Amino acid sequence: FFSFYRTPVAIFWIIFGCKFWFIFFFPNSLQEEKREEKRGGRSKEMTSEMNDSNHTQTMYDRFAKKYHEKRLKVGSSLWNTWVDQPMIDTMLSDCAPPLRVLDLGCGSGLLSGLLAKRGYEVVGLDFSSVMIDIARRENPDITFYVGDIKSAPFPDHDFDLLVSALVLHYEQDLLPVFTEAKRLLKPGGRLIFTIHHPFNEVMKVVDRENFTLAQITPYFDEAPYTWHMFDKKEMELKNYHHTLGTISQCLSKSGFLIEQIHEGRMPFEAKELDPRAYARTNAFPSFMGMRVLVKKE
């Protein structure tokens, strides 16, 4: 009897049986293990180029023209047009011009141009020189600078308002970004920004028909993640997940008070353009917007 349990066949069945009963009684443990493997795999799949701190700048330089053309087409920029921009408009509603505004991470200048048409005195800043070339060509009356949003080339208290659309998730550490924003703002000034929603960053939709079920990876694991701008997976981008707690703590340490938080949804009028995107954004959050005020000293 005991000699049988020393055979390879017996050892296999003992191990298999133990694992079977463990899975039977503790199924959630296996699911958690799979989620951890998936989360960890995202970082391991990064290319050597992705590890370069200048990777994002390189990608936007390389695909600047294609990105700008994509944003100009309503059908290919629904999320920007129907989720992001309405949040910005809401947060701007009682910040009427004339105000001196800095567009942080202005890209090809689409938001800068829109704000200028509304009567704001706009300045744009972006780290991509190719994007800035497009912005200058499209908006000759606006001044644009190439530079880092963590060390902007402007004097203290130079702006009434800072606006940043879907930029901050490219930053690993938000504290120096918000600290620099505080330096640039006049007393009583405001920062308006939108960002990938922290929940969306750790969510994978399971039910892609009715959008009633999603799988969540560990929320408090503030790990980097990658995604692709275009269908051919040619523009690979690296972003950083920040919890709501991390964002609010960095804002407080930098000298800001949170005035508004928005979780964008596509309005009903966008349903005909993309029913699936409409269903998804009304089931799960995609972008988040915040308006913050410089604390009184």
N, C-alpha and C positions, 0 to 999 in steps of 0.2 A: 504493500500500500504506500509506504513512505518512499520507496524507490520510484514510483510513478510520478510523484510530485517534484522529483529532481529532473524530469525529462523536459526538453525545450517546449514540447506541446503543452504540457501542464503549466509551465511558467507563462506561456502566451495567454492561456485561458484565464489564469489567475489575474494577470494584469488587465486584460480586456474586460473581465467581469467587474473588477474594482472600478474601472473607469466608467463602465455602463451604469452601475448603481450610483456613482457619484453624480453623473449627468442627470440621472432620473430624479434624484432627490434635490439636486442643486442646479437646476437649469440656468438660473440667472448668472451663476459664476462663469459658465462657459460663454454666455453672451458678453459678459463684461470683458473676458479674456479676448474675445474676437474684436471688440471695440478698441481695446488697448493696442492690439496688433495693427489694426487699421490706422489708428491715430499715429502710432509710431512709424508706420510704413510711409506716411506722407513725407516726413522729413528725410527718411533714408533715400527716397526716390529723387531728391533734389540733385540736379546736375552740379558740376564744379562751378559752372558759370553762375548758378543760383546762389552759391555761397558767397559770391562777391557782393560787397555792400553796394556797388554801383549797378547791380543787375537791373533794378527797376528803371533807372535812368537809361540804361542801354536799350531796354525793351521799348520804352516810349520814344527814344530817338529813332530806333530802327523802324517802328511801325507808326510814326506820327501821322503821316499822310493817310494811311488806311484807317487809323483811329478817328481822325477828324471827319473823314468821309462817312464813317459808320455813324457818328454822332449826328450828322446832318440829315440822315435818313430816319424818318419817324418810325418806320417798321423795325429798324434794327437798334433803336435806342429807347424802347418803350419804358424800361426801368428808370432811365434818367428823366424822361419827359413826364411820366405819369406817377412816379413814386418819389424820386429825389427832388425834382424842381418844385412840386407843390408844397413839400415840407419847408423848403427854403422860402418860398413865397409867404407861407403862413408866419414864419418866424420874422420876416421882414415887414409884416403888415403895419406895425406901429414904429418902424424905424425909417421914417420918411426922409427923402432927400430934401435939401442938399446935405450930404454927409461925405466925408472922405473915407473911401473904402479900399481895403487891400484884399484882393482875391488870392488866397494862399493855395498854391498848387493849381494855378489857373489853366494849365494845359494849353490847348489851342485857342483859348480866349472866348469860348462860347458864353459862359456865365458873365465874364467881364463885359462883353458887348451888350448883353441883355440888361445888366445893371446900369451901364452908361446911357442906354436909351431911356431908362426910367428917371434919369436926372442925377444919378450919383456921380461923384468925382472918383473915378476908378483907377487903381494901379494894380497890375498883375505881376505875380512872382511864380516862377516854376524852375525846376532844376534841369529840364530838358531844353537845350538850346534849339533843337529842331522844332519842338512844339512852340517855343516863343517866336521863332521865325514865322510860323503860320499865324500865330496870334497877332503879330505886328502887321502882317499883310492883310488880314481880315479886318483889323480894327486900327487903322492908321492914326486915329485921334486919341488912342489910349497908350499910356506909357507902360511898357513891360520890361521886367528885369529877369535875368537868369541868376538863380541863387537858391540857397538852402532855407527851408522854412524854419529851421532851428537857429539860423544865424542870418537874419534878413538884413539887407544893406540899407536900413533906414534908421533915422534917429529915434530916440525915446519919445513916446506919446505922440506919434505922428498921425494916427488914424482914429476916426470915430468908431469904425466898425471893421471887423475882419470876417470874411466869409471863406469857408473851405468846403468844397463839395467832393465827397468820396475820396479823400486823400489820406486821412490819418491812420487807416488800417495798414498803410505801407510802413509805418513807424513802429519799431520794436519798443521804444521807450517814449511814452507820451509826455512825461514830465518836462523835458527840455522844450518840447513843442509848445506846451501851454505857458511855460515860463517866458518864452520869447514872445508869444502872443500878448501876454500881460505887459511886457516892456513896450510893445509897439502901440498899445491903446492909450488913449487919453483917459483921465479919471472919469468914471461913469460910462466908459466905452463897453462895447459888446463883441463877443465872438459867437458867430453862428457856424455850425459845422454839421455835416452829415457823414455817416460812417457805416460800414457793414454792421448790421445788427448782431450783437454778441450771441444771441440765440441761433441766428441763421448760420453763423460760422461753425457751430458744432452740430448742425442738424443735417441729416440726409433723409429726403422724402422717400418713404417706402411705398405709399399708395399714390401712384402717379396718375390715377384716373380721377379719383374724387378728392385727393389731398386731405385725407382724414387721419393719416398715420405717418409719423416720422421717427427715425432712429436718432438717438442723441449720443454723441461721444462725450467724454469727461469735460464738463463746462469749466472747471477751475484749472484745467491744464492749459496754460496760456502759451501754447505751442504755435510755431509758424505753420502755415498751410499754403498750398499752391493751387492755382486755377489758371484757365486759359481764356483769353479775351475773344478769340475767334474760333470757329468750328474746326478748323484744321489743326488746332492745338499748336499754332506756331508762335503765339505770344504768351509765353509762360510767365506768370507773375507770382511773387512771393508776398504774402500778407501776414499780419500778426493778429492773433485773437486776444482781445482784452475784455475782461469781465466788466459788467456795469459798475461793480465796486471799485475796480482799478481806475476806470475812467473818472468816476466822481471823486476819488481820493486825489488823483493827479490834478484835477481842476481846483480842488480846495487848497492843496499845497501851493498851487501857483497863484492863488489870490482871486479865484473866481467863485461866484455864487450861481448855482443852476436856477434859471428862470423857467425854462420850458424843456420838455422832452416829448418827442414825436416818434411814432412808429408808423411809417408810411404804408398806405394801401393804394392800389390802383382804384380810381373812381369807376362808377358804373359805365360812364361813357367810353371807357377804354376796353370794355368787355368784348365788343365786336372786333377790335383790332387783334386781340390775342386772348381768347377765352381761357386758355390754360394758365397764362401768366396772371390773369385777373383772379382766377380761382386760387392760385398758389399764394399770391400776396394778400388775399383776404382770409387765408387759413393760417399762414405762418408769416412772421415778420421777416423782412428782407433788409431794409435800411432803417437806421435810426438817426434822428436829428436832435440837436441840443442848441439852446440859446443860453449863453452864460454872460454874467455881468461882472465887471471889475468891482471887487469889494472896496468899500470906503476905508481909507486908512486913518 
